[in-house]
Amino acid sequence: MLRTRIKICGITRAEDATAVVDAGADALGLVFYPPSPRAVDIAAAKIIVADVPAFVSVTALFVNPTVEEVQSVLDSVRIDLLQFHGDEEDAFCRQFNRPYIKALRVRQASDLVASCLRFPNALGILLDSYKPGVPGGTGETFDWSLVPATPPKPIILAGGLAPENVAAAIEQVAPFAVDISGGVEAAKGIKDHGKINEFVKEVYRVDQHRLQC
Ligand SMILES: O=C(O)c1ccccc1N[C@@H]1O[C@H](COP(=O)(O)O)[C@@H](O)[C@H]1O
């Protein structure tokens, strides 16, 4: 059994990036989607990632960007992984010569296996909650029973996770990774370092328990 990887998304301040690293998470996410209260620009992103060490992955999140928008971030900021959270197709996502994950918003009737297969070049599929008019970061969970037992790609589970429910999520879904934003915030875009620690410890705790079983 693999341990569950952890990404903390929506980092807007260098001190929050440090808290993510110190807590022992695997990745942090920067939101390059201006309508989001967690959005950062290139100047802020450079400051945030300046002290992020090797082996902690920096993810850049976009929602239906232009090629130029993605490229200008890649030209200026240390980005290890792209996350596309809109209606982008594989041909768009793969053109940047950078690994990418694709977010899918889960609806009741979703055929998630078929949806995953539309992204043969993705390194993983992030499953988030569907809410009309909101591309992501809803703070809401979805019906985890819809996640395929043997998905064709590694699954990153997102949507409404929190220190209180992540153990149940991992027990039920056994995702490759979990991704959280609102559940570790003091206010939109401002992370609560205590909650980040709690979340990471809870993932470690449930993994330890699963390893012993
Ligand atoms: O965080 C945002 O503001 C955001 C905006 C647009 C698309 C995605 C966004 N965040 C991603 O949403 C999921 C779940 O967030 P939450 O834990 O439910 O708050 C997460 O993958 C973020 O990366």
The ligand as an SDF file (V2000), in Angstrom:
LIG
                    3D

 23 24  0  0  0  0  0  0  0  0999 V2000
   -9.4690   27.2990   -4.6340 O   0  0  0  0  0  0  0  0  0  0  0  0
  -10.0590   27.9240   -5.5140 C   0  0  0  0  0  0  0  0  0  0  0  0
  -10.4370   29.0760   -5.3440 O   0  0  0  0  0  0  0  0  0  0  0  0
  -10.3130   27.2660   -6.8310 C   0  0  0  0  0  0  0  0  0  0  0  0
  -10.8390   28.0340   -7.8480 C   0  0  0  0  0  0  0  0  0  0  0  0
  -11.0960   27.4610   -9.0780 C   0  0  0  0  0  0  0  0  0  0  0  0
  -10.8300   26.1300   -9.3040 C   0  0  0  0  0  0  0  0  0  0  0  0
  -10.3180   25.3490   -8.2850 C   0  0  0  0  0  0  0  0  0  0  0  0
  -10.0560   25.8910   -7.0430 C   0  0  0  0  0  0  0  0  0  0  0  0
   -9.5500   25.1370   -6.0010 N   0  0  0  0  0  0  0  0  0  0  0  0
   -9.4380   23.7240   -6.0110 C   0  0  0  0  0  0  0  0  0  0  0  0
  -10.6610   23.1700   -5.5830 O   0  0  0  0  0  0  0  0  0  0  0  0
  -10.4430   21.9480   -4.9370 C   0  0  0  0  0  0  0  0  0  0  0  0
  -11.2630   21.7640   -3.6900 C   0  0  0  0  0  0  0  0  0  0  0  0
  -11.1750   22.8540   -2.8400 O   0  0  0  0  0  0  0  0  0  0  0  0
  -11.8610   22.7840   -1.3830 P   0  0  0  0  0  0  0  0  0  0  0  0
  -10.9360   21.9320   -0.5320 O   0  0  0  0  0  0  0  0  0  0  0  0
  -13.2060   22.1740   -1.5310 O   0  0  0  0  0  0  0  0  0  0  0  0
  -11.8880   24.1890   -0.8920 O   0  0  0  0  0  0  0  0  0  0  0  0
   -8.9740   21.8820   -4.6600 C   0  0  0  0  0  0  0  0  0  0  0  0
   -8.4790   20.9800   -5.6180 O   0  0  0  0  0  0  0  0  0  0  0  0
   -8.4090   23.1840   -5.0320 C   0  0  0  0  0  0  0  0  0  0  0  0
   -7.2090   22.9050   -5.6870 O   0  0  0  0  0  0  0  0  0  0  0  0
  1  2  2  0
  2  3  1  0
  2  4  1  0
  4  5  1  0
  4  9  2  0
  5  6  2  0
  6  7  1  0
  7  8  2  0
  8  9  1  0
  9 10  1  0
 10 11  1  0
 11 12  1  0
 11 22  1  0
 12 13  1  0
 13 14  1  0
 13 20  1  0
 14 15  1  0
 15 16  1  0
 16 17  2  0
 16 18  1  0
 16 19  1  0
 20 21  1  0
 20 22  1  0
 22 23  1  0
M  END
$$$$
